[in-house]
Amino acid sequence: MKNGKILIADDNELNKETLTEILRDEGYEVRAVNDGREGIEAFLEDRYDIIITDLRMPDVDGLEFLKYVKNTNKDNIVIMITGHGTVNAAVSAMKMGAFDFITKPVKDDLVKLSVVRAMNFAKLRNENKSLKEHLKAKQDSDKIIGYSDCMKKVFDTIDKVSNSDSTVLIAGESGTGKELVAREIHFKSDRRNQPMIPVNCGAIPEELLESELFGHEKGAFTGAIRNRMGRFELAQGGTIFLDEIGDMSPALQVKVLRVIQEKQFERIGGVKTINADVRIIAATNQNLERAVAEKQFREDLFYRINVIPINLPALRERGSDILILANHFLATFNKLKKKNVEHISTEAVSHLMNYHWPGNVRELQNLIEMLVVMKEEGEINVDDLPAKIRNISGAEALGRSVAFSKDGIDFNDNINRLEKDLLIEALKMTGGVKNRAAKLLNLNRTTLVEKLKRLNITGGNVDKP
């Protein structure tokens, strides 16, 4: 039996029997009714891949049946049956949304051909719809998400710099989303309708990177059997994203500097100068200022690319964004993988919040994808988490909650934050009862109350004695 269900509406008993026999012999599941009214009733009772209806029927004719079906769902496929004297009416029906029409007397091969075309069309449309949903879900999963103060500063900078052509340097640990920021800048800029071309300078061998960036002419070196455009040329009018620019060799740094300064370059082995109408966004996980001091990165290039710096925070510095991102990835992968993992348990969330996340957002995304695939449905519990996340101790979590940057940290702010976290955790563990929380923290109750007031911790069960 083919995976296809067909509804036939025809008041002519011979036509109805003929169509039913033809289609059942082809392996379709068929239901046949006597007119348009019965057709509507059958249509409401079940789902059909194709509806075949005679044009002229008593009570409710084919056009009324077609209109009803299309008003219910414009994607429903309807094939009309018509006599030679009503071909013009059938053409009108096609303008109303009918997929095809079959003329009487009904011929086996024409019926089969029309149904096969309709089935193939439905399959292609469903695949296209599924692909669009998949791509949309993928795009949604790649959005920059965050509500922490440090991410609000990043979003504010993106909004301010997008419509300028100034060079941007995005710094941050691996997995923090540097390319996502670059894409956000590009798609908010006036260059959005032109290409954004990424180049991972750390992933391409040094001897090939120059050709990747600038292209080459035929015969420029062994293996150069044809002319080849480079990434700068492909990005004309748009943006080039130089990821991990700190891994670029000094010789190439000089050539990139020239592109920035003079807006020109030549292909390898070429003599023609090519103008470069390209915005440059660079990214690195290295400390380029230190690399400059150690003579590992050109100082002049550093100041050329560091016109607008954007520093992406590590995931461990983003607080509640961890939970927000986890739930976002959970919804995304449920949709992509067609699973039904409902939520993450409170205990599992606690472990996620305390984990160090050395791989940052990318690590969290990969973790949630793995959990959705393996769990399939229900709730993600602590036992579902990898051992490295499940076994983190409270002391480790406390120590890891402080992250030093190259500019240092504010000691008092961090002490206040840690103190606030301890107080809130103690209140949670004791149901908001202050006496018990004070004993848990080895404090006098009055001292606890003073700290709560000073740190502005109020609400809920906190006011319990």
C-alpha positions in Angstrom: 0.0 0.0 0.0 1.4 3.4 -1.0 1.4 6.1 1.6 -1.4 8.0 -0.1 -5.0 8.6 0.8 -7.4 9.8 -1.9 -11.1 11.0 -1.6 -13.3 10.7 -4.6 -16.6 12.7 -5.0 -18.7 11.8 -8.0 -22.4 11.3 -8.5 -21.8 9.0 -11.5 -21.6 5.5 -10.2 -19.6 4.2 -13.2 -17.0 7.0 -13.0 -16.7 6.5 -9.3 -16.2 2.8 -9.6 -13.7 3.2 -12.4 -11.6 5.8 -10.5 -11.7 3.7 -7.4 -10.5 0.6 -9.2 -7.7 2.4 -11.0 -6.3 4.0 -7.9 -6.6 1.0 -5.6 -4.8 -1.1 -8.2 -2.0 1.5 -7.9 -1.9 0.9 -4.2 -3.6 4.0 -2.9 -6.1 4.0 -0.1 -9.4 5.3 -1.6 -12.7 6.5 -0.2 -15.5 7.3 -2.6 -18.7 9.4 -1.9 -21.7 10.3 -4.0 -21.6 14.2 -4.1 -20.0 17.4 -2.7 -22.0 17.3 0.5 -20.8 13.8 1.4 -17.4 14.9 0.2 -17.3 17.8 2.7 -18.4 15.4 5.5 -15.7 12.9 4.6 -13.1 15.7 4.3 -13.9 16.8 7.9 -13.6 13.3 9.2 -10.2 12.4 7.9 -7.0 13.7 6.2 -6.5 13.1 2.5 -3.4 13.6 0.3 -5.6 14.3 -2.8 -9.3 15.0 -3.4 -10.8 14.1 -6.8 -14.2 15.7 -7.5 -16.6 15.8 -10.4 -17.4 19.4 -11.5 -21.2 18.9 -11.9 -22.9 17.2 -9.0 -26.4 17.8 -7.4 -26.8 19.8 -4.1 -23.1 20.8 -3.6 -21.2 20.8 -6.9 -17.4 20.5 -7.5 -16.7 24.3 -7.4 -18.4 24.7 -4.0 -16.5 21.6 -2.7 -13.2 23.0 -4.1 -13.9 26.4 -2.5 -14.7 24.8 0.9 -11.5 22.7 0.8 -9.3 25.6 -0.2 -10.8 27.9 2.4 -10.0 25.3 5.0 -6.4 24.9 3.9 -5.1 26.4 0.7 -2.4 23.6 0.5 -5.0 20.8 0.0 -4.7 19.3 -3.5 -7.8 19.0 -5.6 -8.2 17.4 -9.0 -11.3 18.2 -11.0 -13.2 15.8 -13.4 -15.1 17.5 -16.2 -16.9 16.7 -19.4 -15.8 18.2 -22.7 -18.5 20.8 -22.6 -17.3 22.1 -19.2 -13.6 22.5 -19.9 -13.8 26.3 -19.5 -15.3 25.8 -16.1 -12.5 23.5 -15.2 -10.0 26.1 -16.2 -11.7 28.6 -13.9 -11.6 26.0 -11.2 -7.8 25.8 -11.6 -7.6 29.6 -11.1 -9.5 29.0 -7.8 -6.7 26.6 -6.8 -7.4 23.2 -8.4 -4.2 21.3 -9.1 -5.3 19.6 -12.4 -8.4 18.5 -14.3 -9.3 15.1 -16.0 -11.7 15.0 -18.9 -14.4 12.4 -19.4 -14.4 9.6 -20.4 -11.9 8.8 -17.7 -8.7 7.1 -19.1 -6.5 5.0 -16.9 -3.1 6.5 -17.9 -4.2 10.1 -17.6 -5.7 9.4 -14.1 -2.5 7.7 -13.0 -0.3 10.5 -14.4 -2.3 13.3 -12.8 -2.3 11.6 -9.4 1.5 10.8 -9.5 2.2 14.5 -10.4 0.0 15.6 -7.5 1.7 13.2 -5.1 5.2 14.3 -6.2 4.2 17.9 -5.9 2.9 17.3 -2.3 6.1 15.5 -1.4 8.3 18.2 -2.8 6.3 20.9 -1.1 6.4 19.1 2.3 10.2 18.6 1.9 10.6 22.3 1.1 8.5 23.3 4.1 10.5 20.9 6.4 13.7 22.4 5.0 12.6 25.9 5.7 11.6 25.0 9.2 14.9 23.3 9.7 16.8 26.4 8.4 14.7 28.7 10.5 15.4 26.6 13.6 19.1 26.6 12.8 19.0 30.4 12.3 17.2 30.8 15.6 19.8 28.7 17.4 22.5 31.0 16.0 21.0 34.2 17.4 22.9 36.2 20.0 20.9 35.9 23.2 21.7 37.5 26.5 20.2 39.7 29.2 23.2 40.1 31.5 24.7 43.6 31.9 27.9 42.6 30.1 26.0 41.4 27.1 23.8 44.5 27.0 27.0 46.5 26.5 28.0 44.3 23.6 24.5 44.7 22.0 24.8 48.5 22.5 28.2 48.6 20.8 26.9 46.5 17.9 24.0 48.9 17.3 26.3 51.9 17.3 29.0 50.6 15.0 27.0 48.6 12.5 26.3 51.4 10.0 29.9 52.7 10.1 32.7 51.2 8.0 35.2 51.3 10.9 37.3 48.2 11.4 36.1 46.1 14.4 38.2 43.8 16.6 36.2 41.2 18.5 38.1 39.6 21.4 37.0 36.7 23.5 37.6 33.1 24.4 36.9 30.3 22.0 33.2 29.5 21.8 31.9 32.9 23.0 30.2 33.7 19.7 32.7 36.0 17.9 31.5 35.1 14.5 27.8 35.6 15.5 28.7 39.1 16.6 30.5 39.7 13.3 27.4 38.5 11.4 25.1 40.7 13.5 27.2 43.8 12.7 27.1 42.9 9.0 23.4 42.2 8.8 22.6 45.5 10.6 24.9 47.5 8.3 24.3 49.1 4.9 26.3 46.2 3.4 23.7 43.6 4.5 22.7 42.8 0.9 26.3 42.1 -0.1 28.3 39.0 1.0 29.9 38.4 4.3 33.0 36.2 3.7 34.6 34.4 6.8 38.2 33.3 6.9 39.6 31.2 9.7 43.2 32.3 9.7 44.2 29.6 12.2 42.6 26.7 10.3 44.3 27.4 6.9 48.0 26.4 6.4 50.2 29.5 6.1 51.3 28.6 2.6 47.7 28.5 1.4 46.3 31.4 3.4 47.7 34.1 1.1 46.0 32.6 -1.9 42.8 32.2 0.1 42.9 35.9 0.9 44.1 37.5 -2.3 43.6 34.8 -5.0 46.1 33.9 -7.7 46.7 33.9 -11.4 47.1 30.8 -13.5 50.7 29.6 -13.3 51.6 31.7 -10.3 52.9 28.5 -8.5 52.9 24.8 -8.9 49.3 23.6 -9.0 47.8 27.0 -10.0 46.1 25.6 -13.1 43.5 28.4 -13.4 42.8 31.9 -12.1 41.3 32.0 -8.7 39.5 34.8 -6.8 40.5 35.3 -3.2 38.2 36.1 -0.2 38.8 39.9 -0.4 37.6 39.8 -4.0 34.6 37.7 -3.1 33.7 40.1 -0.3 33.5 43.1 -2.6 30.9 45.5 -1.4 30.4 43.5 1.8 32.3 42.3 4.8 35.3 40.0 5.3 35.6 38.4 8.7 39.2 37.5 9.7 38.8 35.0 12.5 41.8 34.2 14.7 43.8 37.0 13.1 46.4 36.5 15.8 47.5 33.3 14.1 48.4 35.1 10.9 52.1 35.2 9.9 54.1 38.5 9.9 54.4 38.4 6.1 50.7 38.2 5.6 50.1 40.8 8.3 52.0 43.3 6.1 49.7 42.6 3.1 46.5 42.9 5.2 47.8 46.2 6.6 48.2 47.4 3.0 44.6 46.5 2.1 43.4 48.4 5.1 45.5 51.5 4.4 45.3 51.6 0.6 42.1 49.7 -0.1 44.0 47.8 -2.8 45.7 44.4 -3.4 47.0 42.1 -6.2 46.4 38.4 -6.8 49.5 36.2 -6.4 51.4 36.3 -9.7 49.2 39.1 -11.0 50.0 42.7 -11.9 46.5 44.2 -12.0 45.7 46.2 -8.9 42.2 45.4 -7.5 40.3 47.9 -5.4 39.0 46.5 -2.1 35.6 47.9 -1.1 35.4 45.7 1.9 34.7 46.2 5.6 37.1 44.3 7.8 36.0 42.7 11.1 38.7 40.7 12.9 38.5 38.4 15.9 40.9 36.7 18.2 41.1 34.6 21.3 44.6 35.9 22.1 45.8 38.9 24.0 47.0 40.9 21.0 48.5 43.7 23.1 50.7 41.2 24.8 51.5 39.7 21.3 52.5 43.2 20.2 54.8 43.7 23.2 56.4 40.3 22.5 56.9 41.2 18.8 54.6 38.4 17.7 52.0 40.7 16.1 52.6 44.0 14.2 51.8 47.0 16.3 50.7 49.1 13.2 48.2 46.4 12.2 46.9 46.0 15.7 46.0 49.7 15.9 44.4 49.5 12.4 42.1 46.7 13.3 41.4 47.8 16.9 39.5 50.9 15.9 36.4 49.6 17.6 37.1 46.9 20.2 34.3 44.5 21.4 35.2 42.3 24.3 32.9 39.2 24.6 32.5 37.9 28.1 33.0 34.2 28.9 29.9 32.3 29.6 30.8 31.8 33.3 30.7 35.7 33.6 27.2 35.9 32.3 25.2 34.6 35.3 21.5 33.9 34.5 22.3 33.9 30.7 23.4 30.3 31.2 19.9 29.2 32.0 18.3 31.4 29.3 20.7 30.0 26.7 20.1 26.4 27.9 16.3 26.7 27.6 16.7 28.4 24.2 18.9 25.5 22.9 16.5 23.0 24.5 13.5 24.4 22.5 15.6 24.7 19.3 16.9 21.1 19.4 13.5 19.7 20.4 12.2 21.2 17.1 15.2 20.2 15.0 15.4 16.7 16.3 11.6 16.2 16.7 12.0 15.3 20.4 10.0 16.2 23.5 12.4 17.0 26.3 10.1 19.2 28.4 12.5 21.1 30.7 15.7 21.0 32.9 15.3 20.1 36.5 16.1 22.6 39.3 19.0 20.4 40.5 20.4 20.1 37.0 20.1 23.8 36.5 22.2 24.4 39.6 25.0 22.2 38.2 24.9 24.1 34.9 25.1 27.4 36.7 28.1 26.3 38.8 30.1 24.7 35.9 33.1 26.6 34.6 32.2 26.3 30.9 35.7 26.3 29.4 34.1 25.9 25.9 31.7 28.7 26.6 28.4 29.0 24.6 29.5 26.4 22.0 30.1 23.9 24.8 26.6 24.6 26.3 25.0 24.3 22.9 26.7 21.0 22.2 25.7 19.7 25.6 22.0 20.5 25.2 22.0 18.9 21.7 23.5 15.7 23.1 21.0 15.7 26.0 18.0 16.2 23.7 19.1 13.4 21.4 19.9 10.9 24.2 16.9 11.8 26.5 14.3 12.1 23.7 11.5 13.1 26.1 10.7 14.0 29.7 13.0 16.0 32.0 16.8 16.5 32.1 18.0 15.4 35.5 21.3 15.6 37.2 22.0 12.0 36.3 21.8 12.9 32.6 24.6 15.4 32.9 28.3 14.5 32.1 30.4 13.6 35.2 32.6 16.7 34.8 29.5 18.9 35.3 27.7 16.7 37.8 30.7 16.3 40.1 31.7 20.0 40.5 32.0 20.9 44.2 30.7 24.0 46.0 34.2 25.2 46.6 35.1 24.9 43.0 31.9 26.8 42.0 32.7 29.6 44.4 36.3 29.9 43.2 35.3 29.8 39.5 32.7 32.5 39.9 35.5 35.0 39.8 37.1 35.6 36.4 40.0 37.9 36.0 40.3 40.0 32.9 43.4 41.7 31.5 42.2 44.9 33.1 41.8 43.3 36.5 38.6 43.1 38.6 36.8 45.2 41.1 37.5 43.6 44.5 34.6 45.1 46.4 32.1 44.3 43.7 33.1 40.7 43.6 33.1 40.3 47.4 29.6 41.9 47.5 28.4 39.6 44.8 29.8 36.5 46.4 28.3 37.6 49.8 25.0 38.1 48.2 25.1 34.7 46.5 25.9 33.0 49.8 23.0 34.8 51.6 20.5 34.0 48.9 21.6 30.3 48.8 21.3 30.0 52.5 17.8 31.5 52.5 16.8 29.1 49.7 18.0 26.1 51.7 16.1 27.2 54.8 12.9 28.2 53.1 13.6 31.9 53.8 13.7 31.4 57.6 16.3 33.9 58.8 17.1 32.3 62.1 18.0 29.0 60.4 19.9 30.8 57.6 21.9 32.7 60.2 22.8 29.4 61.9 23.7 27.9 58.6 26.1 30.7 57.9 27.4 30.8 61.5 26.2 34.4 61.9 24.1 36.3 64.4 20.5 36.9 63.2 21.0 40.7 63.5 24.2 40.5 61.4 22.3 38.6 58.8 19.4 41.1 58.7 21.9 44.0 58.4 23.6 42.3 55.4 20.3 41.6 53.7 19.4 45.3 54.0 22.8 46.5 52.8 22.7 44.2 49.8 19.0 45.0 49.1 17.9 41.4 49.3 14.1 41.5 49.8 10.9 39.7 48.9 9.3 36.3 49.0 10.1 34.1 52.0 13.1 36.3 52.9 11.0 38.1 55.6 10.3 35.0 57.6 11.7 35.3 61.1 
